[in-house]
Amino acid sequence: MTDTRPGTRIVDLPVAWLRDHMHEALAIYGLAMGYDPGVVAGRYGYAIQHTDRPGFRAVGAFAATEDGERLVGFGYGYLIAPGQWWHDQVRAALDRRTAKKWLPGAFEVCELHVHPDHQSQGLGRRLLHALVAGTTAPVALLSTPDADTKAFRLYHADGFVDLARGYHFPGDPRPFAILGVELPMHPREPRPANT
């Protein structure tokens, strides 16, 4: 998949390329999430392990520069399964009926980040759509800080629904929301402004 709109292009990222450029991608993650460099460094080993998971796929956004182009956003995910840390955390956060409906065969949007200098230009949405378009999973799940952020509004606008709110993952003091969407995605129509 390649999206070559003016200014940036969205492409599928081969696993080998992402492994070779994981530090670059995680620097974007740290800036987008406001994480300390120590937290970002601690994610490297996990991120490399994720590339071996079943159903793994990744996408990147590249912006033109004087010297060629550079990575300004990325996303990746994989099929979740019992025994994986995120799956088991989410399973604990959901009631039995919700877990039974949403977890089997789900694709986790594990990371989806755009460099702050390139946010609010539609790149997050383009990355999200490219990422989930390439999976045959019945649903996609993700977790995001439980706050009124651009990312949270993007996910809801694109049809994600709340599965759990105010959940605290170990090691992060912020509350998170766990969201899900049936695939293929059908973004919601914008609501008309009140007149």
ABEGO torsion letter per residue (X at the ends): XBBABBGBBBBBBBAAAAAAAAAAAAAAAAAAAGBBAAAAAAAAAAAAAAAABBGBBBBBBBBBBAAGBBBABBBBBBBBBBGBAAAAAAAAABBAAAAAAAABGBBBBABBBBBAAABGAGAAAAAAAAAAAABABABBBBBBBBBBBAAAAAAAAAGBBBABBGBBBBGBABBBBBBBBBOBBBBBBBBBBBX
